[in-house]
Amino acid sequence: MSKDARLRIFAAADRLGYRVNRLAQSLNSARSNLIGLVGTDLQQPFHADLLATLSGALLADGFQCMLLNAANAEHDMAALIARVLEYRVCAIVVMTGTPSEHIVLECLNNGVPVILINKLLPKLALDTVISDHASGGRLAAEQLLAAGCRRLAIVSSAARTASLTGRIKAFRTRAATARVPVRVWQQGPTDYRTGYEAAIAVLGDASVDGAFCVTDLLALGFLDAARHECGRRVPDDLSVIGFDDIPQAAWSAYRLTTFRQPTVALAAAMMQAIRRRAATPRAAPRLATVPVELVVRATVRAPGASS
């Protein structure tokens, strides 16, 4: 076909409003360029930022995103993933929540790769991208110890995800080597209110002088209650450190010292896993660990400062 004929056809199609049916096109290849993004608690600031970054990276690379919000993950994540399989997706990315082994195996048996972000399913051979939660937990303890804190607390939710437990375990291990006692609070959902309630409970012990909140959202609630309900001066007599570096952490009301999970680096590792899996479907799965970054603001005493 000549160039002029091709241009006339494209011009006519444009006048008629014709658009390529990509789903129909996928019938020939048995695969589409759709990527299923599955997650829970997408309203949380870090999850929303991660979703925006992942979807942006996929669109920039020519993929289309199908978002499935598993708001009630315990009951409907498997059903949602099963629904995604009906659209001949080329991969499924699980951002938050944990799918059952049964539905993951169904995906793999249908030739659909499953990529996990910030979670582990040790019994299954899957490509996994994870932030270095252990390093963050260890460094959080070191920051508080360097600030002179000698009675520590960890504030978490009732969730037992790999991300949160990894941070907690590393923090406790590092504190134990310094022979510094740690009180662990693990109740409620992973939200602001839980952090607020934790501060009222934990800071009833006046000797607690350092707290690691395993997410920033918990830390913001903890800070507000520490200052306004418990009369604590931060960082003069109480140091607080968070994790995630959500936008609110930088607000002047908080100026929270925290650890940044680099969503751009997580997205880049995810894209690498998708491309590699497409090029070599039978390749051995890989675990990509993305470093976290300490962001120093104003909620941890400077080393050597007196309380």
N, C-alpha and C positions, 0 to 999 in steps of 0.2 A: 504494500500500500504506500502511495506517495505521501510526502509530508503535507502537501496541500489538501489531499483527500482526508488525511487524519485530522487536520485542523478544522475542516468543514464539518466533519462528524462530531468532533468535540463541541463546536459552536452550536450545532443543532441540538445536541444533548443538553447543553446548558440552557438554551431557550425553552426546551420542554421540561426542564426541572428534573432531568434524569439523574439518579444517583446509583452508584454501584451497591448491590446488596451483598455486603461482606459475609453475612451468615450463609447465604446461598452459595457464595463463592467457596466457602469452606467445605461444602459437600464434596468437592472434587479432591481436596487434600486430606479430608478426614480430620483436619485441625483448623482452628481459627487463630486470629492474632489476639484473642481475648485472654486476659489474665484475671483469675478470680482472686479478689482481695477479701479475706474474711477476718472479722475482728469483733471484739466486744468492748464495751465502755468507751466508745469512740468519742464521747463528749468530753472525756478527760483531756486536759491541755496537751500532754505529751503524745497521747494516742492521736489526737487531731493533727498535730504537727507531723507525726510520722506518716499518717495517711496522706497528707498533702504532699510530702516529699516523695513518697513511694509512687503515688499516682502520677506526679509530675515527671519522674524519671521514666516511667513506663510509656507515657504519652510521647515524650521526647525521643524515645527509641522506636516509635512506630507501633506500639501495642495499644490496645484498648482495655479499659479497666471495667470489671464488673464487681461492684461493691456489695458485699453481703454483711449486714449488721446483725450479728448473732447476739442480740440484746439479752436473751435468756439462754446463755451458752450451754448450760447444763442439759437443756432439753432440745434445742433446735440447731446446734452447730452441725451435727451429722446430717440432718435433713437439708440444711442449706448447702452444704458441700455436695451432697447427692444431686441437688438441683443444678448446681454449677456444671456438673459432669454432662448434663443434657445439652449444653451449649458448645461441646467440643473444645473446651478451653485448652490452651497449650501448657498451662501451669496453674497451680493454686498456691497463693502465698497466705500463710496464717500469721497475722500481725499480733493479735492478742487472743487470749483464750486458748484452750487446749482441746484439739479434736480427739475423738476416740481412735484407738488403734484400728478398729474394724473399718471405719470410713476411710482412713488413710490407706489401708491395704486395698480397699476397693479402688481408690484413685490410682494407685500404682499398678494394679492389675489391668486397669483400663489404659495404661500408658501415659497417665497424667502425672507429672512430677509434683511433689508437694515440698514447698520450701518454708521452713519455720524461721520466725524472727523472735529472738529473745525468749525462746522456750526450748526444752529438750524432751525428746521421746527416745530414751536410750535403747529401747527394744527394737526400734525401727531404723533402717538405714536411710536417712534423709539428709538433704542439704540443709544446713542450719547456719544462720547468721545471728550472732549474739554479741552484745556489749560485754566488756570485761567487768562484770559485776563484782567478781572477787577482788580485783585490784581496787575498785572503787570503795568497797567495804573496808579493806585493809588500810587504804590511805585516809579514809574518814577517821578511823581510830587513831592513826598517827597524827592527824591534824589536831584532834582534841587532846591527845596526850601532850603534844608539843605546846599546846595552849595552857598546860598546867592542870587540866581537868583530872580529878582523881575519884570521881564517882559518876559513872556513865550510865546512860539509858539508850536503848534502841526502841524506836516507835515504828510499828508496822501495823498492818491490818490482819484480818483473819485469813487472808489469801495465802496459799502456800505455793506460789509460782516459783519456777526455777530462778527467775530474776531476783525476787525478794529474798528467798532463802539463801541464794549465793552471796548477797550483800551482808546479810545477817551473820552467816557462818564465818565469813572472812573477818568481819569486825570483831566478833567475839574471840576468835582465835588470836588476833593481834592484841586485844586488850588482855587476854589471859597471859600472854608472854610478858606483859608489863605488870602482872598481878594486880590489875585494877578491876574491881567488881563492876558488873554490868547488869542492869535490870532490863528485862525484855517485856515490852507491851505488844501484844498481838491480838487485837480485837477489832470487830466491825469491818465495814467496807473501806476501800482505799480512797478516802476522801477527806475534805477539809474538816468536817465535823468530827471524824475519828481522831485527827490530830489535836483538835481543841479539847476533846474529852480526855485524851491521853495526857495532855499537859496538866490538867487539873488533878488527875490521879497520880501521876508520876512525881510531880513537883510538890506533892504533899510531904515528900521527903526532902527537907531543906538542904541535905548534903549533896543532892544531885547537881552537878555543875557542868555537865556536858551531855548533849543529846544528838544522836544520829537518827534522823527521820528518813526512812528508806525511799520516800518519794517527796518531791517538793510540795505536792498538794497537802500531804500530812504535815509537812514542816510549816506551811503558812498558818494552818489552824493551830499548831503547837505554839508558834511565836505569838499569835494574837492572845491566846489564853495565858501564856507565860507572862506577858506584859500587863494585860488588863485584868486578869482574874487572880493571878498569883503574885503580882507585884515584883516580878523579876526584872533585873536590868540586863539587857542583852547588848553587847557581849560581856559586860563588866563582871557579873556574877553567874552568868549562864551562857555557854557557847552552844550554838545549834548549827548543824550542817544537814543539807538535804541531798537529793539525787534526782536528776533529769535535766535541770536548767530550763524549766518552762518559762515563758515570757514574764509571768507574774513575779517570778523570783527576783527579777531586776527592778521591780517597782520600788520607788523611794520609801514606801511604807515598810518594806521588808529588807531589801538589799541582802538577800540570802546567799551565804556561801554554800556552794553546791558542786555537784559533778555533772558535767554535760554529757549526755548521750548524743553523739553526732549523727543526726538523722540523715545527713547527706552521705556520710560514709556507710551507714547501714543500707541505704538505698543503692549505693554503688556496688556493695558486696552482693546484694540481692540480684542486681542486673547481671553481674558476672556469673552468678549461679544459674540464672535462667539461660543465658547464652551458652554456657558450657553444657548444660543439660540438653539443650536443643541440638548442639553440635555432636555430642557424644552421649546418647541416651543411656548407655550401659556403664558410664563412668562411675567409679566409686564415689560415694557421697563425701562431702567435705564440710568441716566445721570452720567457719570464718569468725574470728574474734576481733571485734573492733575496740580499740582503746577508748577509755573515757578521759575526760579532761577536767581537772580541778579549776573551778571558777571562784576566785577569792573576792568576797565582797565585805560585809560588815557584821556578820553574826558569830564570828569566832575570834576570840582574843588573840592578839599577836603573841608569838612565843616570848616567854619571859615577862609578860605583863602580869601584874599582881591583880588578884580578884578582890 
